[in-house]
């Protein structure tokens, strides 16, 4: 399963990090998610950064 990310719609809520970590780790563990949200400023804009290191990334 892959999570479809639309960077232009990102609000910085980080739900994608929770979903990803739960899918891959079986627990909500955002530090182990294959996606992380980066804020370019204190109030955004927010940019999803996706890990591409794995074969199934």
C-alpha distance matrix in Angstrom:
0.0 3.8 6.8 9.7 12.9 16.3 18.8 21.8 20.7 20.1 22.6 21.9 20.9 18.3 16.1 13.1 14.4 14.6 11.2 9.7 12.4 12.1 8.5 9.8 13.4 13.8 16.2 16.6 17.8 17.5 19.3 16.5 13.8 12.5 13.8 17.4 19.6 23.0 26.0 28.4 31.1 31.8 30.8 28.2 27.0 23.6 21.4 17.8 17.7 14.5 14.7 14.7 16.4 13.8 13.3 9.5 9.9
3.8 0.0 3.8 6.3 9.3 12.9 15.2 18.3 17.5 16.9 19.7 19.1 18.6 16.1 14.4 11.0 12.5 13.6 10.5 8.7 12.0 12.7 9.6 10.6 14.3 15.3 17.0 16.7 17.4 16.2 18.0 15.6 12.4 10.5 11.1 14.7 16.7 19.8 22.8 25.0 27.8 28.7 27.8 24.9 23.6 20.3 17.9 14.3 14.3 11.2 12.1 12.3 14.6 12.8 12.6 9.0 8.1
6.8 3.8 0.0 3.8 6.2 9.8 12.2 15.1 14.0 13.3 16.0 15.6 15.1 12.9 11.2 7.8 10.1 11.5 8.6 7.5 11.3 12.1 10.0 11.6 14.9 15.7 16.5 15.4 16.2 14.6 16.8 15.1 11.5 10.1 9.4 12.5 13.9 17.1 19.8 22.1 24.8 25.5 24.3 21.6 20.3 17.1 15.0 11.6 12.4 10.1 12.0 13.1 15.8 14.7 15.3 12.0 10.1
9.7 6.3 3.8 0.0 3.8 6.8 9.7 12.3 11.5 11.6 14.8 15.2 15.3 13.8 12.6 9.4 12.3 14.1 11.6 10.9 14.7 15.7 13.8 15.3 18.5 19.4 20.0 18.6 19.3 17.2 19.3 18.0 14.3 12.5 11.0 13.6 14.1 17.0 19.3 21.2 23.9 25.0 23.4 20.4 18.8 15.9 13.8 11.0 12.3 10.6 13.3 14.0 17.3 16.8 17.1 14.1 11.8
12.9 9.3 6.2 3.8 0.0 3.8 6.0 9.0 8.5 8.3 11.7 12.1 12.9 11.7 11.4 8.5 11.2 13.7 12.1 11.5 15.0 16.6 15.4 16.7 19.5 20.7 20.7 18.7 18.9 16.2 18.2 17.6 13.8 12.1 9.6 11.3 11.1 13.7 15.7 17.5 20.2 21.4 19.9 16.7 15.0 12.2 10.1 7.6 9.7 9.0 12.4 13.7 17.2 17.5 18.4 15.9 12.9
16.3 12.9 9.8 6.8 3.8 0.0 3.8 5.5 5.6 6.7 10.4 11.8 13.2 13.0 13.2 11.0 13.9 16.4 15.2 14.9 18.3 19.9 19.0 20.4 23.1 24.2 23.9 21.6 21.9 18.9 20.9 20.7 17.0 15.4 12.5 13.4 12.1 14.0 15.2 16.4 19.0 20.5 18.5 15.2 13.1 11.1 9.5 8.4 11.2 11.6 15.2 16.5 20.1 20.7 21.6 19.3 16.3
18.8 15.2 12.2 9.7 6.0 3.8 0.0 3.8 5.4 5.2 8.9 9.9 12.3 12.3 13.5 11.6 13.7 16.8 16.3 15.9 18.8 20.9 20.5 21.4 23.8 25.2 24.6 21.9 21.7 18.3 19.9 20.3 16.8 15.2 11.8 11.8 9.9 11.0 11.9 12.8 15.4 17.2 15.5 12.0 9.7 7.8 6.1 6.1 9.1 10.7 14.5 16.1 19.7 21.0 22.4 20.5 17.0
21.8 18.3 15.1 12.3 9.0 5.5 3.8 0.0 3.8 5.7 8.7 11.0 13.4 14.4 15.5 14.3 16.7 19.5 19.1 19.1 22.1 23.9 23.6 24.8 27.2 28.3 27.5 24.7 24.7 21.3 23.1 23.7 20.3 18.9 15.5 15.0 12.6 13.2 13.1 13.4 15.5 17.3 14.9 11.6 9.1 8.7 8.2 9.5 12.6 14.5 18.2 19.8 23.4 24.7 25.9 24.0 20.7
20.7 17.5 14.0 11.5 8.5 5.6 5.4 3.8 0.0 3.8 6.4 9.3 10.9 12.3 12.9 12.3 15.2 17.4 16.9 17.6 20.6 22.0 21.9 23.6 25.8 26.5 25.5 22.6 23.1 20.0 22.3 23.0 19.5 18.7 15.3 14.8 12.4 13.7 13.6 14.8 16.4 17.3 14.6 11.9 10.1 9.1 9.5 10.1 13.7 15.3 19.0 21.0 24.4 25.4 26.7 24.3 21.1
20.1 16.9 13.3 11.6 8.3 6.7 5.2 5.7 3.8 0.0 3.8 5.7 7.7 8.9 10.3 9.8 12.1 14.5 14.7 15.3 17.9 19.6 20.0 21.4 23.2 24.1 22.8 19.7 19.9 16.6 18.8 19.8 16.5 16.1 12.5 11.5 8.7 10.3 10.3 12.2 13.8 14.5 12.2 9.5 8.2 6.2 6.9 7.4 11.2 13.1 16.8 19.3 22.5 23.6 25.4 23.1 19.8
22.6 19.7 16.0 14.8 11.7 10.4 8.9 8.7 6.4 3.8 0.0 3.8 5.6 8.3 10.0 10.9 12.8 14.6 15.5 16.7 18.8 20.3 21.3 22.9 24.2 24.8 23.0 19.6 19.8 16.6 19.0 20.6 17.7 18.0 14.4 12.7 9.5 10.8 9.8 12.1 12.7 12.5 9.7 8.0 7.8 6.4 8.9 9.9 13.6 15.8 19.3 22.1 25.1 26.2 28.3 26.0 22.7
21.9 19.1 15.6 15.2 12.1 11.8 9.9 11.0 9.3 5.7 3.8 0.0 3.8 5.5 8.4 9.4 10.2 12.3 13.9 14.8 16.3 18.1 19.5 20.7 21.6 22.5 20.5 16.9 16.7 13.4 15.5 17.5 14.8 15.6 12.0 9.7 6.4 8.0 7.5 10.7 11.4 10.9 9.2 7.6 8.1 5.5 7.9 8.4 11.6 14.1 17.2 20.4 22.9 24.2 26.6 24.6 21.2
20.9 18.6 15.1 15.3 12.9 13.2 12.3 13.4 10.9 7.7 5.6 3.8 0.0 3.8 5.6 8.0 9.0 10.0 11.7 13.5 14.7 15.9 17.7 19.4 20.0 20.3 18.1 14.5 15.0 12.2 15.0 16.8 14.3 15.7 12.6 10.8 8.6 11.0 10.9 14.3 14.8 13.6 11.9 11.1 11.8 9.3 11.2 10.7 13.8 15.5 18.3 21.6 24.0 24.7 27.1 24.7 21.7
18.3 16.1 12.9 13.8 11.7 13.0 12.3 14.4 12.3 8.9 8.3 5.5 3.8 0.0 3.8 5.3 5.3 6.8 8.9 10.1 11.1 12.8 14.5 15.8 16.4 17.1 15.0 11.5 11.6 8.6 11.4 13.0 10.5 12.1 9.2 7.6 6.5 9.8 11.0 14.6 15.7 14.9 14.0 12.8 13.3 10.0 10.7 9.1 11.5 12.7 15.1 18.5 20.6 21.2 23.8 21.5 18.5
16.1 14.4 11.2 12.6 11.4 13.2 13.5 15.5 12.9 10.3 10.0 8.4 5.6 3.8 0.0 3.8 5.4 5.1 6.2 8.6 10.0 10.6 12.2 14.3 15.1 15.1 13.3 10.1 11.3 9.3 12.8 13.6 10.8 12.6 10.4 10.1 9.8 13.3 14.7 18.2 19.3 18.5 17.2 16.0 16.2 13.0 13.4 11.3 13.6 13.9 16.2 19.4 21.5 21.4 23.6 20.8 18.3
13.1 11.0 7.8 9.4 8.5 11.0 11.6 14.3 12.3 9.8 10.9 9.4 8.0 5.3 3.8 0.0 3.8 5.4 5.0 6.0 8.5 9.8 10.4 12.1 13.7 14.3 13.3 10.6 11.4 9.0 12.1 12.0 8.6 9.5 7.3 8.2 8.7 12.5 14.6 17.8 19.7 19.5 18.5 16.5 16.2 12.7 12.0 9.0 10.9 10.6 12.9 15.8 18.1 18.0 20.0 17.2 14.6
14.4 12.5 10.1 12.3 11.2 13.9 13.7 16.7 15.2 12.1 12.8 10.2 9.0 5.3 5.4 3.8 0.0 3.8 5.5 5.2 6.1 8.5 9.9 10.7 11.5 12.7 11.2 8.3 8.1 5.3 8.3 8.5 5.5 7.5 5.8 6.1 7.8 11.5 14.0 17.4 19.2 18.9 18.6 16.9 16.9 13.3 12.5 9.5 10.4 10.1 11.6 14.9 16.6 16.6 19.2 16.9 14.2
14.6 13.6 11.5 14.1 13.7 16.4 16.8 19.5 17.4 14.5 14.6 12.3 10.0 6.8 5.1 5.4 3.8 0.0 3.8 5.5 5.3 6.1 8.5 10.1 10.2 10.4 8.4 5.3 6.6 5.6 9.3 9.3 7.2 10.1 9.4 9.8 11.2 14.8 17.0 20.6 22.0 21.1 20.7 19.5 19.8 16.3 16.0 13.1 14.2 13.6 14.7 17.9 19.2 18.7 21.1 18.5 16.4
11.2 10.5 8.6 11.6 12.1 15.2 16.3 19.1 16.9 14.7 15.5 13.9 11.7 8.9 6.2 5.0 5.5 3.8 0.0 3.8 5.6 5.2 6.1 8.7 9.9 9.7 9.1 7.3 9.2 8.6 12.0 11.0 8.2 10.1 9.7 11.4 13.0 16.7 19.1 22.4 24.2 23.7 22.9 21.2 21.1 17.6 16.8 13.6 14.7 13.4 14.6 17.2 18.8 17.7 19.5 16.4 14.8
9.7 8.7 7.5 10.9 11.5 14.9 15.9 19.1 17.6 15.3 16.7 14.8 13.5 10.1 8.6 6.0 5.2 5.5 3.8 0.0 3.8 5.5 5.1 6.2 8.3 9.4 9.5 8.3 8.8 7.9 10.3 8.5 5.4 6.5 7.1 9.6 12.2 15.7 18.7 21.7 24.0 23.9 23.5 21.5 21.2 17.5 16.0 12.4 12.5 10.6 11.1 13.6 15.0 13.9 15.9 13.1 11.3
12.4 12.0 11.3 14.7 15.0 18.3 18.8 22.1 20.6 17.9 18.8 16.3 14.7 11.1 10.0 8.5 6.1 5.3 5.6 3.8 0.0 3.8 5.4 5.2 5.4 7.1 6.4 5.5 5.4 5.7 7.9 5.8 4.3 7.2 8.6 10.4 13.2 16.6 19.6 22.8 24.8 24.4 24.4 22.8 22.9 19.1 17.9 14.5 14.2 12.5 12.3 15.0 15.6 14.5 17.0 14.6 13.1
12.1 12.7 12.1 15.7 16.6 19.9 20.9 23.9 22.0 19.6 20.3 18.1 15.9 12.8 10.6 9.8 8.5 6.1 5.2 5.5 3.8 0.0 3.8 5.6 5.3 4.6 4.5 4.8 6.9 8.5 11.1 9.2 8.1 10.7 12.0 13.7 16.2 19.7 22.4 25.8 27.6 26.9 26.6 25.2 25.3 21.7 20.7 17.4 17.5 15.7 15.7 18.1 18.6 17.0 19.0 16.2 15.3
8.5 9.6 10.0 13.8 15.4 19.0 20.5 23.6 21.9 20.0 21.3 19.5 17.7 14.5 12.2 10.4 9.9 8.5 6.1 5.1 5.4 3.8 0.0 3.8 6.0 5.8 7.7 8.6 10.1 11.0 13.2 10.6 8.9 10.2 11.9 14.6 17.2 20.8 23.7 26.9 29.0 28.8 28.4 26.5 26.2 22.5 21.0 17.4 17.3 14.9 14.7 16.4 17.1 15.0 16.3 13.2 12.8
9.8 10.6 11.6 15.3 16.7 20.4 21.4 24.8 23.6 21.4 22.9 20.7 19.4 15.8 14.3 12.1 10.7 10.1 8.7 6.2 5.2 5.6 3.8 0.0 3.8 6.0 8.1 9.4 9.6 10.6 11.7 8.3 7.5 8.5 11.3 14.1 17.3 20.5 23.8 26.8 29.1 29.1 29.1 27.2 26.9 23.1 21.3 17.6 16.7 14.0 12.8 14.4 14.4 12.1 13.8 11.3 11.2
13.4 14.3 14.9 18.5 19.5 23.1 23.8 27.2 25.8 23.2 24.2 21.6 20.0 16.4 15.1 13.7 11.5 10.2 9.9 8.3 5.4 5.3 6.0 3.8 0.0 3.8 5.4 7.6 7.5 9.7 10.6 7.5 8.3 10.4 13.1 15.1 18.3 21.4 24.6 27.7 29.7 29.3 29.6 28.1 28.2 24.4 23.0 19.5 18.6 16.3 15.0 17.0 16.5 14.6 16.7 14.6 14.4
13.8 15.3 15.7 19.4 20.7 24.2 25.2 28.3 26.5 24.1 24.8 22.5 20.3 17.1 15.1 14.3 12.7 10.4 9.7 9.4 7.1 4.6 5.8 6.0 3.8 0.0 3.8 7.1 8.6 11.4 13.1 10.6 11.0 13.4 15.5 17.4 20.2 23.6 26.4 29.8 31.5 30.8 30.8 29.5 29.7 26.0 24.9 21.4 21.1 19.0 18.2 20.2 20.0 17.9 19.6 17.1 17.1
16.2 17.0 16.5 20.0 20.7 23.9 24.6 27.5 25.5 22.8 23.0 20.5 18.1 15.0 13.3 13.3 11.2 8.4 9.1 9.5 6.4 4.5 7.7 8.1 5.4 3.8 0.0 3.8 5.8 9.0 11.0 9.6 10.2 13.4 14.9 16.1 18.5 21.8 24.3 27.8 29.2 28.2 28.3 27.3 27.8 24.2 23.6 20.5 20.4 18.9 18.4 21.1 21.0 19.5 21.7 19.3 18.7
16.6 16.7 15.4 18.6 18.7 21.6 21.9 24.7 22.6 19.7 19.6 16.9 14.5 11.5 10.1 10.6 8.3 5.3 7.3 8.3 5.5 4.8 8.6 9.4 7.6 7.1 3.8 0.0 3.8 6.2 9.1 8.8 8.8 12.3 12.9 13.4 15.4 18.7 21.0 24.5 25.8 24.6 24.6 23.8 24.4 20.9 20.6 17.8 18.1 17.2 17.3 20.4 20.8 19.8 22.3 20.0 18.6
17.8 17.4 16.2 19.3 18.9 21.9 21.7 24.7 23.1 19.9 19.8 16.7 15.0 11.6 11.3 11.4 8.1 6.6 9.2 8.8 5.4 6.9 10.1 9.6 7.5 8.6 5.8 3.8 0.0 3.8 5.5 5.7 6.9 10.6 11.5 11.6 14.0 16.9 19.4 22.8 24.2 23.2 23.7 22.9 23.6 20.0 19.5 16.7 16.5 15.7 15.4 18.6 18.6 18.1 21.1 19.2 17.6
17.5 16.2 14.6 17.2 16.2 18.9 18.3 21.3 20.0 16.6 16.6 13.4 12.2 8.6 9.3 9.0 5.3 5.6 8.6 7.9 5.7 8.5 11.0 10.6 9.7 11.4 9.0 6.2 3.8 0.0 3.8 5.3 5.0 8.6 8.5 7.9 10.2 13.0 15.6 19.1 20.6 19.8 20.4 19.2 19.9 16.3 15.7 13.1 13.0 12.8 12.9 16.5 17.0 17.2 20.3 18.5 16.2
19.3 18.0 16.8 19.3 18.2 20.9 19.9 23.1 22.3 18.8 19.0 15.5 15.0 11.4 12.8 12.1 8.3 9.3 12.0 10.3 7.9 11.1 13.2 11.7 10.6 13.1 11.0 9.1 5.5 3.8 0.0 3.8 5.7 8.6 9.2 8.3 11.1 13.1 16.0 19.1 20.7 20.2 21.4 20.3 20.9 17.4 16.5 14.1 13.0 12.9 12.2 15.7 15.5 16.1 19.6 18.5 16.2
16.5 15.6 15.1 18.0 17.6 20.7 20.3 23.7 23.0 19.8 20.6 17.5 16.8 13.0 13.6 12.0 8.5 9.3 11.0 8.5 5.8 9.2 10.6 8.3 7.5 10.6 9.6 8.8 5.7 5.3 3.8 0.0 3.8 6.6 8.6 9.4 12.8 15.2 18.5 21.4 23.5 23.3 24.2 22.7 22.9 19.3 17.8 14.8 13.3 12.0 10.6 13.7 13.2 13.1 16.4 15.2 13.5
13.8 12.4 11.5 14.3 13.8 17.0 16.8 20.3 19.5 16.5 17.7 14.8 14.3 10.5 10.8 8.6 5.5 7.2 8.2 5.4 4.3 8.1 8.9 7.5 8.3 11.0 10.2 8.8 6.9 5.0 5.7 3.8 0.0 3.8 5.3 6.9 10.4 13.3 16.7 19.6 21.9 22.0 22.4 20.5 20.4 16.7 15.0 11.7 10.6 9.1 8.6 11.9 12.4 12.3 15.3 13.6 11.3
12.5 10.5 10.1 12.5 12.1 15.4 15.2 18.9 18.7 16.1 18.0 15.6 15.7 12.1 12.6 9.5 7.5 10.1 10.1 6.5 7.2 10.7 10.2 8.5 10.4 13.4 13.4 12.3 10.6 8.6 8.6 6.6 3.8 0.0 3.8 6.9 10.5 13.1 16.7 19.1 21.9 22.6 23.0 20.6 20.0 16.3 13.9 10.3 8.5 6.0 5.1 8.1 9.2 9.3 12.2 10.7 7.9
13.8 11.1 9.4 11.0 9.6 12.5 11.8 15.5 15.3 12.5 14.4 12.0 12.6 9.2 10.4 7.3 5.8 9.4 9.7 7.1 8.6 12.0 11.9 11.3 13.1 15.5 14.9 12.9 11.5 8.5 9.2 8.6 5.3 3.8 0.0 3.8 6.9 9.8 13.3 15.8 18.6 19.3 19.4 16.9 16.3 12.5 10.2 6.7 5.6 4.4 6.0 9.4 11.5 12.3 15.0 13.3 10.0
17.4 14.7 12.5 13.6 11.3 13.4 11.8 15.0 14.8 11.5 12.7 9.7 10.8 7.6 10.1 8.2 6.1 9.8 11.4 9.6 10.4 13.7 14.6 14.1 15.1 17.4 16.1 13.4 11.6 7.9 8.3 9.4 6.9 6.9 3.8 0.0 3.8 6.5 9.9 12.7 15.2 15.8 16.2 13.9 13.7 10.1 8.4 5.8 5.3 6.6 8.4 12.1 13.9 15.3 18.3 17.0 13.5
19.6 16.7 13.9 14.1 11.1 12.1 9.9 12.6 12.4 8.7 9.5 6.4 8.6 6.5 9.8 8.7 7.8 11.2 13.0 12.2 13.2 16.2 17.2 17.3 18.3 20.2 18.5 15.4 14.0 10.2 11.1 12.8 10.4 10.5 6.9 3.8 0.0 3.8 6.6 9.6 11.9 12.5 12.6 10.2 10.1 6.4 5.7 4.5 6.1 8.7 11.4 14.8 17.0 18.7 21.5 20.0 16.4
23.0 19.8 17.1 17.0 13.7 14.0 11.0 13.2 13.7 10.3 10.8 8.0 11.0 9.8 13.3 12.5 11.5 14.8 16.7 15.7 16.6 19.7 20.8 20.5 21.4 23.6 21.8 18.7 16.9 13.0 13.1 15.2 13.3 13.1 9.8 6.5 3.8 0.0 3.8 6.3 8.9 10.1 10.9 8.4 8.5 5.6 5.2 6.2 6.9 10.5 12.8 16.0 18.1 20.4 23.3 22.4 18.6
26.0 22.8 19.8 19.3 15.7 15.2 11.9 13.1 13.6 10.3 9.8 7.5 10.9 11.0 14.7 14.6 14.0 17.0 19.1 18.7 19.6 22.4 23.7 23.8 24.6 26.4 24.3 21.0 19.4 15.6 16.0 18.5 16.7 16.7 13.3 9.9 6.6 3.8 0.0 3.8 5.3 6.6 7.3 5.0 5.9 4.5 6.3 8.8 10.4 14.0 16.6 19.7 21.9 24.2 27.0 26.0 22.2
28.4 25.0 22.1 21.2 17.5 16.4 12.8 13.4 14.8 12.2 12.1 10.7 14.3 14.6 18.2 17.8 17.4 20.6 22.4 21.7 22.8 25.8 26.9 26.8 27.7 29.8 27.8 24.5 22.8 19.1 19.1 21.4 19.6 19.1 15.8 12.7 9.6 6.3 3.8 0.0 3.8 7.1 8.0 5.5 5.6 6.1 7.4 10.7 11.8 15.6 18.1 20.7 23.0 25.7 28.4 27.7 23.9
31.1 27.8 24.8 23.9 20.2 19.0 15.4 15.5 16.4 13.8 12.7 11.4 14.8 15.7 19.3 19.7 19.2 22.0 24.2 24.0 24.8 27.6 29.0 29.1 29.7 31.5 29.2 25.8 24.2 20.6 20.7 23.5 21.9 21.9 18.6 15.2 11.9 8.9 5.3 3.8 0.0 3.8 5.5 4.9 6.5 8.1 10.5 13.7 15.2 18.9 21.4 24.3 26.4 29.0 31.8 31.0 27.2
31.8 28.7 25.5 25.0 21.4 20.5 17.2 17.3 17.3 14.5 12.5 10.9 13.6 14.9 18.5 19.5 18.9 21.1 23.7 23.9 24.4 26.9 28.8 29.1 29.3 30.8 28.2 24.6 23.2 19.8 20.2 23.3 22.0 22.6 19.3 15.8 12.5 10.1 6.6 7.1 3.8 0.0 3.8 5.7 8.4 9.4 12.4 15.2 16.9 20.5 23.0 26.1 28.1 30.5 33.4 32.3 28.7
30.8 27.8 24.3 23.4 19.9 18.5 15.5 14.9 14.6 12.2 9.7 9.2 11.9 14.0 17.2 18.5 18.6 20.7 22.9 23.5 24.4 26.6 28.4 29.1 29.6 30.8 28.3 24.6 23.7 20.4 21.4 24.2 22.4 23.0 19.4 16.2 12.6 10.9 7.3 8.0 5.5 3.8 0.0 3.8 6.5 8.2 11.8 14.6 17.1 20.6 23.5 26.6 29.0 31.0 33.7 32.3 28.7
28.2 24.9 21.6 20.4 16.7 15.2 12.0 11.6 11.9 9.5 8.0 7.6 11.1 12.8 16.0 16.5 16.9 19.5 21.2 21.5 22.8 25.2 26.5 27.2 28.1 29.5 27.3 23.8 22.9 19.2 20.3 22.7 20.5 20.6 16.9 13.9 10.2 8.4 5.0 5.5 4.9 5.7 3.8 0.0 2.9 4.8 8.3 11.4 14.0 17.5 20.6 23.4 26.0 28.2 30.7 29.3 25.6
27.0 23.6 20.3 18.8 15.0 13.1 9.7 9.1 10.1 8.2 7.8 8.1 11.8 13.3 16.2 16.2 16.9 19.8 21.1 21.2 22.9 25.3 26.2 26.9 28.2 29.7 27.8 24.4 23.6 19.9 20.9 22.9 20.4 20.0 16.3 13.7 10.1 8.5 5.9 5.6 6.5 8.4 6.5 2.9 0.0 3.8 6.6 10.1 12.8 16.2 19.5 22.1 24.9 27.1 29.4 28.0 24.3
23.6 20.3 17.1 15.9 12.2 11.1 7.8 8.7 9.1 6.2 6.4 5.5 9.3 10.0 13.0 12.7 13.3 16.3 17.6 17.5 19.1 21.7 22.5 23.1 24.4 26.0 24.2 20.9 20.0 16.3 17.4 19.3 16.7 16.3 12.5 10.1 6.4 5.6 4.5 6.1 8.1 9.4 8.2 4.8 3.8 0.0 3.8 6.7 9.6 12.9 16.2 19.0 21.8 23.7 26.1 24.6 20.9
21.4 17.9 15.0 13.8 10.1 9.5 6.1 8.2 9.5 6.9 8.9 7.9 11.2 10.7 13.4 12.0 12.5 16.0 16.8 16.0 17.9 20.7 21.0 21.3 23.0 24.9 23.6 20.6 19.5 15.7 16.5 17.8 15.0 13.9 10.2 8.4 5.7 5.2 6.3 7.4 10.5 12.4 11.8 8.3 6.6 3.8 0.0 3.8 6.3 9.6 13.0 15.5 18.4 20.5 22.7 21.5 17.7
17.8 14.3 11.6 11.0 7.6 8.4 6.1 9.5 10.1 7.4 9.9 8.4 10.7 9.1 11.3 9.0 9.5 13.1 13.6 12.4 14.5 17.4 17.4 17.6 19.5 21.4 20.5 17.8 16.7 13.1 14.1 14.8 11.7 10.3 6.7 5.8 4.5 6.2 8.8 10.7 13.7 15.2 14.6 11.4 10.1 6.7 3.8 0.0 3.8 6.4 9.9 12.6 15.6 17.2 19.5 17.9 14.2
17.7 14.3 12.4 12.3 9.7 11.2 9.1 12.6 13.7 11.2 13.6 11.6 13.8 11.5 13.6 10.9 10.4 14.2 14.7 12.5 14.2 17.5 17.3 16.7 18.6 21.1 20.4 18.1 16.5 13.0 13.0 13.3 10.6 8.5 5.6 5.3 6.1 6.9 10.4 11.8 15.2 16.9 17.1 14.0 12.8 9.6 6.3 3.8 0.0 3.8 6.7 9.5 12.2 14.3 16.8 15.9 12.1
14.5 11.2 10.1 10.6 9.0 11.6 10.7 14.5 15.3 13.1 15.8 14.1 15.5 12.7 13.9 10.6 10.1 13.6 13.4 10.6 12.5 15.7 14.9 14.0 16.3 19.0 18.9 17.2 15.7 12.8 12.9 12.0 9.1 6.0 4.4 6.6 8.7 10.5 14.0 15.6 18.9 20.5 20.6 17.5 16.2 12.9 9.6 6.4 3.8 0.0 3.8 6.3 9.4 10.9 13.2 12.1 8.3
14.7 12.1 12.0 13.3 12.4 15.2 14.5 18.2 19.0 16.8 19.3 17.2 18.3 15.1 16.2 12.9 11.6 14.7 14.6 11.1 12.3 15.7 14.7 12.8 15.0 18.2 18.4 17.3 15.4 12.9 12.2 10.6 8.6 5.1 6.0 8.4 11.4 12.8 16.6 18.1 21.4 23.0 23.5 20.6 19.5 16.2 13.0 9.9 6.7 3.8 0.0 3.8 5.8 7.6 10.5 10.2 6.7
14.7 12.3 13.1 14.0 13.7 16.5 16.1 19.8 21.0 19.3 22.1 20.4 21.6 18.5 19.4 15.8 14.9 17.9 17.2 13.6 15.0 18.1 16.4 14.4 17.0 20.2 21.1 20.4 18.6 16.5 15.7 13.7 11.9 8.1 9.4 12.1 14.8 16.0 19.7 20.7 24.3 26.1 26.6 23.4 22.1 19.0 15.5 12.6 9.5 6.3 3.8 0.0 3.8 5.8 7.8 8.3 5.2
16.4 14.6 15.8 17.3 17.2 20.1 19.7 23.4 24.4 22.5 25.1 22.9 24.0 20.6 21.5 18.1 16.6 19.2 18.8 15.0 15.6 18.6 17.1 14.4 16.5 20.0 21.0 20.8 18.6 17.0 15.5 13.2 12.4 9.2 11.5 13.9 17.0 18.1 21.9 23.0 26.4 28.1 29.0 26.0 24.9 21.8 18.4 15.6 12.2 9.4 5.8 3.8 0.0 3.8 6.8 8.5 6.7
13.8 12.8 14.7 16.8 17.5 20.7 21.0 24.7 25.4 23.6 26.2 24.2 24.7 21.2 21.4 18.0 16.6 18.7 17.7 13.9 14.5 17.0 15.0 12.1 14.6 17.9 19.5 19.8 18.1 17.2 16.1 13.1 12.3 9.3 12.3 15.3 18.7 20.4 24.2 25.7 29.0 30.5 31.0 28.2 27.1 23.7 20.5 17.2 14.3 10.9 7.6 5.8 3.8 0.0 3.8 5.3 5.1
13.3 12.6 15.3 17.1 18.4 21.6 22.4 25.9 26.7 25.4 28.3 26.6 27.1 23.8 23.6 20.0 19.2 21.1 19.5 15.9 17.0 19.0 16.3 13.8 16.7 19.6 21.7 22.3 21.1 20.3 19.6 16.4 15.3 12.2 15.0 18.3 21.5 23.3 27.0 28.4 31.8 33.4 33.7 30.7 29.4 26.1 22.7 19.5 16.8 13.2 10.5 7.8 6.8 3.8 0.0 3.8 5.7
9.5 9.0 12.0 14.1 15.9 19.3 20.5 24.0 24.3 23.1 26.0 24.6 24.7 21.5 20.8 17.2 16.9 18.5 16.4 13.1 14.6 16.2 13.2 11.3 14.6 17.1 19.3 20.0 19.2 18.5 18.5 15.2 13.6 10.7 13.3 17.0 20.0 22.4 26.0 27.7 31.0 32.3 32.3 29.3 28.0 24.6 21.5 17.9 15.9 12.1 10.2 8.3 8.5 5.3 3.8 0.0 3.8
9.9 8.1 10.1 11.8 12.9 16.3 17.0 20.7 21.1 19.8 22.7 21.2 21.7 18.5 18.3 14.6 14.2 16.4 14.8 11.3 13.1 15.3 12.8 11.2 14.4 17.1 18.7 18.6 17.6 16.2 16.2 13.5 11.3 7.9 10.0 13.5 16.4 18.6 22.2 23.9 27.2 28.7 28.7 25.6 24.3 20.9 17.7 14.2 12.1 8.3 6.7 5.2 6.7 5.1 5.7 3.8 0.0
